[in-house]
Amino acid sequence: MSDSTYMTPLSQVMKRLEEKGYGAEFRTKKDKGAVLDDGDKSYSAEDLKIVKVYRFEGESDPADMAILYAIQANDGKHGYLLDAYGTYSDEEQQYHIEFIKKVPADKDERLDDID
């Protein structure tokens, strides 16, 4: 996401994250916190940290409006959490937003070359 002239597509950023070990998806579940790739273990906001944030704003396509969070769990697991906003947000959006607000941030410099 360099500037308004050119923005790296979401799919390319996700591919680069996967190459760096952040290919699994965290999903927020209303009464479970976050679950990694629909596994059995759930994580509270305190178990996670956001290490990089990527924002995508579609100038011509509302489907491109998203925020992608690179996430590390306290047990060493890595992944991402995708947050669609605008037209494509869902009914659990408020829970999702409140959960993300509780996750602390701590930058990972290994992800600085992805944007």
C-alpha distances in whole Angstrom, upper triangle without the diagonal:
4,6,8,9,7,4,5,8,9,12,11,9,13,15,13,14,17,18,18,20,18,19,22,21,22,24,25,29,31,34,32,29,26,28,26,26,29,31,34,33,31,29,29,26,28,28,24,22,18,16,13,11,8,8,7,9,11,13,16,16,16,16,12,13,12,12,12,14,15,19,22,25,28,30,27,26,22,20,17,18,16,16,16,17,19,21,21,21,25,28,27,24,26,27,24,22,25,25,21,22,25,23,23,20,20,17,17,16,17,13,12,11,9,5
4,7,8,6,6,7,11,13,15,13,12,16,17,16,17,20,20,20,23,21,22,25,24,26,27,29,32,34,37,36,32,30,31,29,30,33,35,37,36,34,32,32,29,31,31,27,24,20,19,15,13,11,11,11,12,14,14,17,18,19,19,16,16,16,15,15,17,18,21,24,28,31,32,30,28,25,23,20,21,20,20,20,20,22,24,24,25,28,31,31,27,29,30,27,25,28,28,24,25,28,25,25,21,21,18,19,17,18,15,12,11,10,7
4,5,6,6,9,12,14,17,16,15,18,20,19,20,23,24,24,26,24,25,28,27,28,29,30,34,35,38,37,34,32,33,32,32,35,37,40,38,36,34,34,31,33,33,29,26,23,21,17,15,13,12,11,11,13,12,15,17,18,19,15,15,16,16,17,19,20,24,27,30,33,35,33,31,27,25,23,23,21,21,20,20,21,23,23,24,28,31,31,27,29,31,28,26,29,29,25,26,29,27,26,23,24,21,22,20,21,18,16,15,14,10
4,6,7,10,12,15,18,17,16,20,21,21,22,25,26,26,28,26,27,29,28,29,29,30,34,35,38,38,34,32,34,33,33,35,38,40,39,37,35,35,32,34,35,31,28,25,24,20,17,14,12,11,9,10,9,12,14,16,17,14,14,15,16,18,20,22,26,29,32,35,37,35,33,29,27,24,24,21,21,19,19,19,21,22,23,27,30,30,27,28,31,28,26,29,29,26,27,30,28,28,25,26,24,25,24,24,21,19,18,17,13
4,7,10,12,15,18,17,17,20,22,21,23,26,26,26,29,27,28,30,29,31,31,33,36,38,41,40,37,35,36,34,34,37,39,42,41,40,38,38,35,37,37,33,31,27,26,22,20,16,15,13,12,12,11,13,15,17,18,15,16,18,19,20,23,24,28,31,34,37,39,37,35,31,29,26,26,23,23,22,22,22,23,24,26,29,33,33,30,32,34,30,29,32,32,29,30,33,31,31,28,29,26,26,25,25,22,20,19,17,14
4,7,9,12,14,13,13,17,18,17,19,22,22,23,26,24,24,27,26,28,29,31,34,36,39,38,35,32,33,31,31,34,36,39,38,37,35,36,33,35,35,31,29,25,23,20,18,14,13,11,11,11,11,13,15,17,17,13,15,16,17,18,20,21,25,28,32,35,36,34,32,28,25,23,23,21,21,20,21,21,22,23,24,28,31,31,28,31,32,29,28,31,31,27,29,31,30,29,26,27,24,24,23,22,19,17,16,14,11
4,6,9,11,10,10,13,15,15,16,19,20,20,22,20,21,23,22,24,25,27,30,32,35,34,31,29,29,28,27,30,33,36,35,33,32,32,29,32,31,28,25,21,20,16,14,11,10,8,9,9,10,12,13,15,14,11,12,13,13,14,17,18,22,25,28,31,33,30,28,24,22,19,19,17,17,17,17,18,20,20,21,25,28,28,25,27,29,25,24,27,27,24,25,28,26,26,23,24,21,21,20,20,17,15,14,12,8
4,7,8,7,7,10,11,11,13,15,16,17,19,17,17,20,20,22,23,26,29,31,34,33,30,27,27,25,25,28,30,33,32,31,30,31,28,30,30,26,24,20,19,15,14,10,10,9,11,11,13,15,14,16,15,11,13,13,13,12,15,16,20,23,26,29,30,28,25,22,19,17,18,16,17,17,18,20,21,20,22,25,28,28,25,27,28,25,24,27,27,23,25,28,25,26,23,23,20,19,19,18,14,14,12,9,6
4,5,5,7,9,10,11,13,15,16,17,19,17,16,19,18,20,21,24,27,29,32,31,28,25,25,23,22,25,28,31,31,30,29,30,28,30,29,26,24,20,19,16,14,10,10,8,10,10,12,13,12,13,12,8,11,11,12,11,15,16,19,22,26,29,30,27,25,21,18,16,16,14,15,14,16,18,18,17,19,22,26,25,23,26,27,23,23,26,26,23,25,27,25,26,23,24,21,21,21,19,16,16,14,11,9
4,5,5,6,9,10,11,12,14,16,17,14,13,15,14,16,17,20,23,26,28,27,25,21,22,20,19,22,24,28,27,26,25,26,24,27,26,22,21,18,17,14,12,9,9,7,10,10,14,14,13,13,11,8,10,8,9,8,12,13,16,19,22,26,27,24,22,18,15,12,12,10,12,11,14,16,17,15,16,19,23,22,20,23,23,20,20,23,22,19,22,24,22,23,21,22,20,19,20,18,15,16,15,11,9
4,6,5,6,9,10,11,13,15,15,13,12,14,14,17,18,21,24,27,29,28,25,22,22,19,18,21,23,27,27,26,25,27,26,28,27,23,22,19,19,16,15,12,13,11,14,13,16,17,15,15,12,10,13,11,12,11,14,14,17,20,23,26,27,24,21,18,15,13,14,12,14,14,17,19,19,17,18,21,24,24,22,25,25,22,22,26,24,22,24,26,24,25,23,24,21,20,21,19,16,17,16,12,11
4,5,5,6,9,10,11,13,14,13,12,15,16,18,20,23,26,29,32,30,27,24,24,21,20,23,25,29,28,28,27,29,27,29,27,24,22,19,18,15,15,12,13,12,15,15,18,18,17,18,15,13,15,14,14,12,14,14,17,20,23,27,27,24,21,18,15,14,15,14,16,17,19,21,22,20,22,24,28,27,25,28,28,24,24,28,26,23,26,28,25,25,23,23,20,19,19,17,13,14,12,9,9
4,5,5,6,9,10,11,13,11,11,14,14,16,18,21,24,27,30,27,25,22,21,19,19,22,24,27,26,25,24,25,24,26,24,21,19,16,14,11,11,8,11,10,14,15,18,19,18,18,16,13,14,12,11,9,11,10,14,17,20,23,24,21,19,15,13,11,13,12,14,15,18,20,22,20,20,23,26,25,23,25,25,22,22,25,23,20,22,24,21,22,19,19,17,15,15,14,10,11,10,6,7
4,5,5,6,9,10,11,8,7,10,10,13,15,18,22,25,27,25,22,19,18,16,15,18,20,24,23,22,22,23,22,24,22,19,18,15,14,12,12,10,12,12,15,16,20,21,18,18,16,13,15,12,11,8,10,9,13,15,18,22,22,19,16,13,10,8,10,10,13,14,17,20,21,19,19,21,24,23,21,24,24,20,21,23,22,19,22,23,20,21,19,19,17,16,17,15,12,14,13,9,10
4,5,5,6,9,10,9,8,11,12,16,18,21,24,28,30,27,25,22,21,18,16,20,21,25,25,25,24,26,25,27,25,21,20,18,17,15,15,13,15,15,18,19,22,23,21,21,18,16,18,16,15,12,14,12,15,17,20,23,23,20,17,14,12,11,14,13,17,18,21,24,24,22,23,25,28,26,25,28,27,23,24,27,25,22,25,27,23,24,22,22,19,17,18,15,12,15,13,10,11
4,5,5,7,9,9,9,12,14,17,20,23,26,29,31,28,26,22,22,19,18,22,23,26,25,25,24,26,25,26,24,21,19,17,15,13,14,12,15,15,19,20,23,24,22,23,20,18,19,17,16,12,13,11,14,16,19,22,22,19,17,13,12,12,15,15,18,19,22,25,26,24,24,27,30,28,26,29,28,24,25,27,25,22,25,26,23,23,20,19,17,14,14,11,9,11,9,7,9
4,5,5,6,5,6,10,11,13,16,19,23,26,28,25,22,19,18,15,15,19,20,23,22,22,20,22,21,22,20,17,16,13,12,10,11,11,14,15,19,20,24,25,23,23,20,18,18,16,14,10,10,8,10,12,15,19,19,16,13,10,8,8,11,12,16,18,21,24,25,23,23,25,27,26,24,26,25,21,22,24,22,19,22,23,19,19,17,16,14,12,13,10,8,11,10,8,10
4,5,5,5,4,8,10,13,16,20,23,26,28,25,23,19,18,14,13,17,18,21,21,21,20,23,22,23,21,18,17,16,14,14,15,14,17,18,21,23,26,27,25,24,21,19,20,18,16,13,13,10,12,13,16,19,18,15,13,10,8,9,12,14,17,19,22,26,27,24,24,25,28,26,25,27,26,23,24,26,23,21,24,24,21,22,20,19,17,15,16,13,11,14,13,11,14
4,6,7,7,11,14,17,20,23,26,30,31,28,26,22,21,17,17,21,21,24,24,24,23,26,25,26,23,20,19,18,16,15,17,16,19,20,24,25,28,29,27,27,24,22,23,21,19,16,15,13,14,15,18,20,20,16,14,12,11,12,16,17,21,22,26,29,30,27,27,29,32,30,29,31,30,26,27,29,26,24,27,27,24,24,21,20,18,15,15,12,11,14,12,11,14
4,6,8,11,14,16,19,22,25,29,30,27,24,21,20,17,17,21,21,24,22,23,21,24,22,23,21,18,16,15,13,13,15,15,19,20,24,25,28,30,28,28,25,23,24,21,18,15,14,10,12,12,15,18,17,14,12,9,10,11,15,17,20,23,26,29,30,28,28,29,32,29,28,30,29,25,26,27,25,22,25,25,21,21,18,17,15,11,12,8,8,11,11,10,13
4,6,8,11,13,17,20,23,26,27,24,22,18,17,13,14,17,17,20,19,19,18,21,20,21,18,16,15,14,13,13,16,16,20,21,25,26,30,31,29,28,26,23,24,21,19,15,13,10,11,10,13,15,14,11,9,6,7,10,14,16,19,22,25,29,30,27,27,28,30,28,27,29,27,23,25,26,23,21,24,23,20,20,18,17,15,12,14,11,11,14,14,13,16
4,6,8,10,14,17,20,23,24,21,19,15,14,11,12,15,16,19,17,17,16,18,18,19,16,13,13,12,11,11,13,13,17,18,22,23,27,28,26,25,22,20,21,17,15,11,10,7,8,8,11,14,14,11,9,5,4,6,10,12,16,18,21,25,26,23,23,24,26,24,23,25,23,20,21,23,20,17,20,20,17,17,16,15,14,12,14,11,10,14,14,12,14
4,7,10,13,16,19,23,24,21,19,15,14,10,10,13,14,18,17,17,17,20,19,21,18,16,16,15,14,14,15,15,18,18,22,23,26,27,25,24,21,19,20,17,16,12,12,9,10,11,13,17,16,14,10,8,5,7,10,12,15,18,21,24,25,22,22,23,25,23,22,25,23,20,22,24,21,19,22,22,19,20,19,19,18,16,17,15,13,17,16,14,16
4,7,10,13,16,19,21,17,16,12,10,7,6,10,11,14,14,14,14,17,17,19,16,14,15,14,15,15,16,16,19,20,23,24,28,29,26,25,21,20,21,17,16,12,12,10,10,11,12,15,14,13,9,7,5,6,9,11,15,17,21,24,25,21,21,21,23,21,21,23,21,18,20,22,18,17,21,21,18,19,19,19,19,17,19,17,16,19,20,17,19
4,6,10,12,16,18,15,13,10,8,6,5,8,10,13,13,13,13,15,15,17,15,13,14,13,14,14,14,15,17,18,21,22,26,27,23,22,19,18,18,15,13,10,10,9,9,11,12,16,15,14,11,9,5,5,6,8,11,14,17,21,22,18,17,17,20,17,17,19,17,14,16,18,15,14,18,18,16,18,18,19,19,18,20,19,17,20,21,18,19
4,7,10,13,14,12,10,6,5,4,6,8,9,12,11,10,9,11,11,14,12,10,12,12,14,14,14,15,17,18,21,23,27,28,25,23,20,19,19,15,13,11,10,10,8,10,10,14,14,14,10,9,6,6,5,8,11,14,17,20,21,18,16,16,18,15,15,17,14,11,14,15,12,11,15,15,13,15,16,17,18,18,21,20,18,21,22,19,20
4,6,10,12,10,8,5,5,6,7,7,10,12,12,10,10,12,12,15,14,12,14,14,17,17,16,17,18,19,21,23,26,27,24,21,19,19,18,15,14,12,11,12,11,13,13,16,17,17,14,13,10,9,6,8,10,12,15,18,19,16,14,13,14,11,12,14,12,9,12,14,11,11,15,15,13,17,18,20,21,21,24,23,21,24,25,22,22
4,7,9,7,6,4,6,9,10,10,12,13,12,9,9,10,10,14,13,12,14,14,17,18,17,18,19,20,22,24,27,28,25,22,20,20,19,15,14,13,13,14,13,15,14,17,18,18,16,15,13,11,8,10,10,13,15,18,19,16,13,12,13,9,10,11,8,6,10,10,8,9,12,12,12,16,17,20,21,22,25,25,23,25,27,24,24
4,6,5,5,6,7,10,12,10,12,12,12,9,10,10,12,15,15,15,17,18,21,22,21,22,22,23,25,27,30,31,27,25,22,23,21,19,18,17,16,18,16,17,16,19,19,21,18,18,16,15,12,13,13,15,17,20,21,18,15,13,12,9,11,12,9,8,12,12,10,12,15,15,15,18,20,23,25,26,29,29,27,29,31,28,28
4,6,6,9,11,14,15,13,15,15,14,11,12,11,12,16,16,16,19,19,23,24,22,24,24,25,26,28,31,32,29,26,24,25,23,20,19,19,19,20,19,20,19,21,22,23,21,21,19,18,15,16,15,17,18,20,21,18,15,13,11,8,10,10,7,8,11,11,9,12,15,14,15,19,22,25,27,28,31,31,29,31,33,31,30
4,6,9,11,14,16,14,15,13,13,10,11,10,12,15,15,16,19,21,24,25,25,26,27,28,30,32,35,36,32,29,27,28,26,23,22,22,21,22,20,21,18,20,21,23,21,22,20,20,17,19,18,20,21,24,25,22,19,16,15,11,14,13,10,11,14,13,11,14,16,15,16,20,23,25,28,29,32,32,31,33,35,33,33
4,6,7,11,13,11,11,10,9,6,7,8,11,13,13,14,17,18,22,23,23,25,26,27,29,31,35,36,32,29,27,28,26,23,21,20,19,20,17,17,15,16,17,19,17,18,17,17,15,17,17,20,22,25,26,23,20,18,17,13,15,15,11,11,15,13,11,14,16,14,15,18,21,23,25,26,30,30,28,31,33,30,31
4,7,10,13,12,12,12,10,6,6,5,7,10,10,10,13,15,18,20,19,22,22,24,27,29,32,33,30,27,25,26,24,20,18,17,16,16,14,14,12,14,15,17,15,16,15,14,12,15,15,18,19,23,24,21,18,17,16,12,13,13,10,9,12,11,7,10,12,11,11,14,17,20,22,23,26,27,25,28,30,27,28
4,7,10,9,10,10,9,5,5,6,8,11,9,9,12,13,16,17,17,19,20,22,25,27,30,31,28,26,23,23,22,18,16,15,13,13,11,12,10,13,14,15,12,13,11,11,9,12,13,16,18,22,23,20,17,16,17,13,14,14,11,9,12,12,9,10,13,12,11,14,16,18,20,20,24,24,22,25,27,24,25
4,6,6,6,7,6,5,6,9,11,13,11,11,14,15,17,19,19,21,22,23,26,28,32,32,29,27,24,24,23,20,18,16,14,14,12,12,11,13,13,14,11,12,10,11,10,13,15,17,20,24,24,21,19,18,18,15,16,17,14,12,15,16,12,13,17,16,14,17,18,20,22,21,25,24,22,26,27,24,26
4,5,6,8,7,7,8,12,13,15,12,11,14,14,16,17,18,19,21,23,26,27,31,32,29,27,24,23,23,19,18,15,13,12,10,11,10,13,12,12,9,9,8,9,9,12,15,18,21,24,25,22,20,19,21,18,18,20,17,15,17,18,15,15,18,17,15,17,18,19,20,20,23,21,20,23,25,22,23
4,5,9,10,10,12,15,16,19,16,15,17,17,19,19,19,20,22,23,25,27,30,31,27,26,22,22,22,19,18,15,15,14,13,14,13,16,15,15,11,11,9,10,10,12,15,17,21,24,25,21,20,19,21,18,19,21,19,16,19,20,17,17,21,20,18,21,21,22,23,22,25,23,21,25,25,22,24
4,7,8,9,12,15,16,19,17,16,19,19,21,22,22,23,24,25,27,28,32,32,29,27,24,24,24,21,20,18,17,17,15,16,15,18,16,17,14,14,12,13,12,14,16,18,22,25,25,21,20,18,19,17,18,20,18,16,19,20,17,18,21,21,19,22,23,25,25,25,28,26,25,28,29,26,27
4,6,8,11,14,16,18,15,16,19,20,22,23,23,25,26,27,30,31,35,36,32,30,27,27,27,24,23,20,19,18,16,16,14,16,14,15,12,13,13,14,14,17,19,22,25,28,28,25,23,22,22,20,21,23,20,18,21,22,18,19,23,21,20,22,23,25,26,25,28,26,25,29,30,27,29
4,6,10,13,16,18,15,16,20,21,23,25,26,27,29,30,33,34,38,39,35,33,30,30,30,26,25,23,21,20,18,17,15,16,14,16,14,16,15,17,17,20,22,24,27,30,31,27,25,23,23,20,22,23,20,19,22,22,19,20,23,21,20,23,24,26,27,27,30,29,28,31,32,30,32
4,7,10,13,14,11,13,16,18,21,23,24,26,28,29,32,34,38,38,35,33,30,30,29,26,24,21,19,18,15,14,11,12,11,13,11,14,14,16,16,19,21,24,26,30,31,27,25,24,24,20,22,22,19,18,21,20,17,18,21,19,17,20,21,23,24,24,27,26,26,29,31,28,30
4,7,10,11,9,11,14,16,19,21,22,24,25,27,30,32,36,37,33,31,28,28,27,23,22,20,17,17,14,13,10,12,12,14,12,14,13,15,14,17,18,21,24,27,28,25,22,21,21,17,19,19,15,14,17,16,13,15,17,15,14,17,19,21,23,23,26,26,25,28,30,28,29
4,7,8,6,7,11,13,16,18,19,22,23,26,28,31,34,36,33,30,28,27,26,22,20,18,15,15,11,11,8,9,10,12,11,12,12,13,13,16,17,21,23,26,28,25,22,21,21,18,18,18,15,13,15,14,11,12,14,12,11,13,15,17,19,20,24,23,22,25,28,26,27
4,5,5,7,10,13,16,18,19,22,23,26,28,31,34,36,33,30,28,28,26,22,20,18,16,16,12,12,10,10,12,14,14,15,15,15,14,17,17,21,22,26,27,25,22,21,21,17,17,16,13,12,14,12,8,10,12,9,8,11,14,16,19,20,24,24,23,26,29,27,28
4,5,5,8,10,13,16,16,19,20,23,26,28,32,34,31,28,27,26,24,20,17,16,13,14,11,11,9,10,13,15,14,14,14,14,12,15,15,19,20,24,26,24,21,20,20,16,16,15,12,11,11,10,6,7,9,6,5,8,11,13,16,18,22,22,21,23,26,24,25
4,5,8,11,14,17,18,21,23,26,28,31,35,37,34,32,30,29,27,23,20,19,15,15,12,11,9,9,12,14,14,15,16,16,15,18,19,22,24,27,29,27,24,24,24,20,20,18,16,15,15,13,10,10,11,7,6,7,11,13,16,17,21,22,22,24,27,25,26
4,7,11,13,16,18,21,23,26,29,32,35,37,34,32,30,29,27,23,20,18,15,14,10,9,6,5,8,10,11,12,13,14,14,18,19,23,24,28,30,28,25,25,25,21,21,20,17,16,17,15,12,12,13,10,8,9,12,13,16,16,20,21,20,23,26,24,26
4,7,9,12,14,17,19,22,25,28,31,33,31,29,27,26,24,20,17,15,11,10,7,6,4,6,9,10,9,9,10,11,11,15,16,20,22,25,28,25,23,23,23,20,19,19,16,14,15,14,11,10,12,9,6,7,9,10,13,13,17,18,17,19,22,21,22
4,6,9,11,15,17,20,23,27,30,32,30,28,26,24,23,19,15,13,10,9,6,5,6,8,11,11,11,10,11,11,11,14,16,19,21,25,27,25,23,23,25,21,20,20,18,15,15,15,12,10,11,9,6,5,5,6,9,10,14,15,14,16,19,18,19
4,6,7,11,13,17,20,23,26,28,27,25,23,21,19,16,12,10,6,6,5,7,9,11,14,13,12,10,10,9,9,12,13,17,18,22,25,23,21,22,23,20,18,19,17,14,14,14,12,9,10,10,7,6,4,6,7,9,12,13,12,13,16,15,16
4,7,10,14,17,20,23,26,29,27,26,24,22,20,17,13,11,7,6,6,7,10,12,15,13,13,10,10,10,11,14,15,19,20,24,26,25,23,25,26,24,21,22,21,18,17,18,16,13,14,14,10,9,6,5,4,5,8,10,8,10,13,12,14
4,7,10,13,17,20,23,25,24,23,21,18,17,14,10,8,6,5,7,10,13,16,18,16,15,12,11,9,11,12,13,16,18,21,24,22,21,23,25,23,21,21,21,18,17,18,16,13,14,15,12,11,8,8,6,7,9,10,7,8,11,10,10
4,7,10,13,16,19,22,21,19,18,15,14,11,7,6,5,6,9,12,15,18,21,19,17,14,12,10,10,10,11,13,14,18,20,19,18,20,23,21,18,19,19,16,14,16,15,11,13,15,12,12,9,11,9,10,12,13,10,10,13,10,10
4,7,10,13,16,18,17,16,15,12,11,8,6,5,6,8,12,15,18,21,23,21,19,16,14,11,11,10,10,12,13,16,19,17,17,20,23,21,18,20,20,17,16,18,18,14,15,18,16,16,13,14,12,13,14,14,11,11,12,9,7
4,7,10,13,15,14,13,13,10,8,6,4,6,9,11,15,18,21,24,26,25,23,19,16,13,12,10,9,10,10,13,16,15,15,18,21,20,17,18,20,16,15,18,18,14,16,19,17,18,15,17,15,17,17,18,14,14,15,12,10
4,6,9,12,11,10,10,6,5,5,6,8,11,14,17,21,24,27,29,27,25,21,18,15,14,11,10,9,10,12,14,13,14,17,21,20,17,20,21,18,17,20,20,17,19,22,20,21,19,21,19,20,20,20,17,16,17,13,10
4,6,9,9,8,9,6,5,7,9,11,15,18,21,24,27,30,32,31,28,25,22,18,17,14,12,10,10,10,12,13,14,18,21,21,18,20,22,19,18,21,22,19,20,24,23,24,22,24,22,23,24,24,20,20,20,17,13
4,5,5,6,7,4,5,9,11,14,17,20,23,27,30,33,35,33,30,27,23,20,19,15,14,11,11,10,11,12,14,18,21,22,19,22,24,21,20,24,25,22,23,27,26,27,25,27,25,26,26,26,23,22,22,19,15
4,6,7,10,8,9,12,15,17,21,23,27,30,33,36,38,36,34,30,27,24,22,19,17,15,14,13,13,15,17,21,24,25,22,24,27,24,23,27,28,25,26,29,29,30,28,30,28,29,29,29,25,24,24,21,17
4,7,9,8,10,14,17,19,23,25,28,32,35,38,40,38,35,32,28,25,24,20,19,16,15,13,13,14,17,21,24,26,23,26,28,26,25,28,29,27,28,32,31,32,31,32,30,31,31,31,27,27,26,23,20
4,5,6,8,11,15,17,21,23,26,30,32,36,37,36,33,29,26,22,21,17,16,13,12,11,10,11,14,18,21,22,20,23,25,23,22,26,27,25,26,30,29,31,29,31,29,30,31,30,26,26,26,22,19
4,5,6,9,13,15,19,22,25,28,31,34,35,34,31,28,24,21,19,15,13,10,9,7,7,8,11,14,17,19,16,19,22,19,19,23,24,22,23,27,26,28,27,29,28,29,30,30,26,26,26,23,20
4,6,8,12,13,17,20,22,26,28,32,33,32,28,25,22,18,16,13,11,8,9,9,7,7,10,13,17,18,16,19,21,18,18,22,23,21,23,26,25,27,26,28,27,28,29,28,24,25,25,21,19
4,6,9,11,15,18,21,24,27,30,32,30,27,24,20,17,15,12,11,8,9,10,10,9,12,15,19,19,17,20,21,19,18,22,22,20,22,25,24,25,24,26,24,25,25,25,21,22,21,18,15
4,7,10,14,17,19,23,25,29,31,29,26,23,20,16,14,11,9,6,6,7,8,8,10,13,17,17,14,17,19,16,15,19,19,17,19,22,21,23,22,24,23,24,25,25,21,21,22,18,16
4,6,10,13,16,19,22,25,27,25,23,20,16,12,10,7,5,4,6,8,10,9,9,13,16,15,12,15,16,13,13,16,16,14,16,19,18,20,18,21,20,21,22,22,18,19,20,16,14
4,7,10,12,16,19,22,24,23,20,17,14,10,8,6,5,6,8,11,14,12,11,14,17,16,13,15,16,12,11,15,14,11,13,16,15,16,15,17,16,17,19,19,15,16,17,14,13
4,7,9,13,16,19,21,19,17,13,10,7,6,5,6,9,11,14,16,14,14,16,19,17,15,17,17,13,13,16,14,11,14,16,14,15,13,15,14,15,16,16,13,14,15,12,11
4,6,10,12,16,18,16,14,11,8,5,5,6,8,11,13,17,19,17,16,18,20,18,15,17,16,13,12,14,13,9,12,13,11,12,10,12,11,12,14,14,11,13,15,12,12
4,7,10,14,15,13,11,8,6,5,7,9,11,15,17,21,23,20,19,21,23,21,19,20,19,15,15,17,15,12,14,15,12,12,10,10,10,9,12,11,9,11,13,11,12
4,7,10,12,10,8,6,5,5,7,10,13,16,19,22,25,22,20,21,23,20,19,20,18,15,15,16,13,11,13,13,9,10,9,10,10,10,13,13,11,14,16,14,16
4,7,8,7,6,5,7,8,10,14,16,20,22,26,28,26,24,24,26,23,22,22,20,17,18,18,15,13,15,14,10,10,10,10,10,10,13,13,12,15,18,16,18
4,5,6,5,6,8,10,12,16,18,22,24,28,30,27,25,25,26,22,22,22,20,17,18,18,14,13,16,14,10,11,12,12,13,13,17,16,16,19,21,20,22
4,6,7,9,12,14,16,19,21,25,27,31,33,30,28,28,29,25,25,25,22,20,21,20,16,16,17,15,12,12,13,12,15,14,18,18,18,21,24,23,25
4,6,9,12,15,17,20,23,26,29,33,35,32,30,29,30,26,26,27,24,22,23,22,19,18,20,18,15,15,16,16,17,16,20,19,19,23,25,24,26
4,7,10,13,16,19,22,26,28,32,34,31,29,29,31,27,27,28,25,22,24,23,20,19,21,19,16,16,15,14,15,13,17,15,16,20,21,21,23
4,7,10,13,16,19,23,26,29,31,28,26,26,28,25,24,25,23,20,22,22,18,17,20,18,15,16,16,15,16,14,17,16,16,19,21,19,22
4,7,10,14,17,20,23,27,28,25,24,25,26,23,23,24,22,19,20,21,17,16,19,18,14,15,14,14,13,12,15,13,12,16,17,16,18
4,7,10,13,16,20,23,25,22,21,21,23,21,20,22,20,16,18,19,16,14,17,17,14,15,14,15,14,13,16,14,12,16,17,15,17
4,6,10,13,16,20,21,18,17,18,21,18,17,19,17,14,15,17,14,12,15,16,13,14,13,14,14,13,16,15,12,15,16,14,15
4,7,10,13,17,18,15,14,15,17,14,13,15,14,10,11,14,11,9,13,14,11,14,13,15,15,16,18,18,15,18,19,16,16
4,6,10,13,15,12,11,12,15,13,12,14,14,10,11,14,13,11,14,16,14,16,16,18,17,18,20,20,16,18,19,16,15
4,6,10,12,10,8,10,13,11,9,11,12,8,9,12,11,9,12,15,14,16,16,19,19,20,22,22,19,20,21,18,17
4,7,8,6,5,8,12,11,9,12,13,10,11,14,14,13,15,18,17,20,19,22,22,23,25,25,21,22,23,20,18
4,6,6,5,8,11,12,8,11,13,11,10,14,15,13,15,18,18,21,20,23,23,25,26,27,23,24,25,22,19
4,6,6,9,12,13,10,13,15,14,13,16,18,17,18,21,22,24,24,27,26,28,30,30,26,27,28,24,22
4,6,9,11,14,12,14,17,16,15,19,20,19,21,24,24,27,27,30,29,31,32,32,29,29,30,26,24
4,6,10,12,10,13,15,14,14,18,18,18,20,23,23,25,25,28,28,29,31,30,27,28,28,25,23
4,7,8,6,10,12,10,11,14,15,15,17,19,20,23,23,26,26,28,30,30,26,27,28,25,23
4,6,5,9,10,10,11,14,15,15,17,20,20,24,24,28,28,29,32,32,29,30,31,28,26
4,5,8,9,10,11,13,14,16,18,19,21,24,26,29,30,31,34,34,31,33,34,31,29
4,6,5,6,9,10,11,13,15,16,17,21,22,26,27,29,32,32,29,31,32,29,28
4,6,5,6,9,10,11,12,15,16,19,20,24,25,26,29,30,27,28,30,26,25
4,5,5,6,9,10,11,13,15,18,20,23,25,27,30,31,28,29,31,28,27
4,5,5,6,9,10,11,13,17,19,22,24,26,29,30,27,29,31,28,28
4,6,5,6,9,10,11,15,16,20,21,23,26,26,24,25,27,25,24
4,5,5,6,9,10,13,15,18,20,22,25,26,23,24,27,24,23
4,6,5,7,9,12,15,18,21,23,26,27,25,26,29,26,26
4,5,5,7,11,13,16,19,21,24,25,23,25,27,25,25
4,5,5,9,10,14,15,18,21,22,19,21,24,21,21
4,6,8,10,14,16,19,22,23,21,22,25,23,22
4,6,9,13,16,18,22,23,22,23,26,24,24
4,7,10,13,15,18,20,18,20,23,21,22
4,7,10,13,16,18,17,18,22,21,21
4,6,10,13,15,14,15,18,17,18
4,7,10,12,12,13,16,16,17
4,6,9,8,9,13,13,14
4,5,6,8,11,11,14
4,5,5,8,10,12
4,6,7,9,12
4,6,6,9
4,5,7
4,6
4
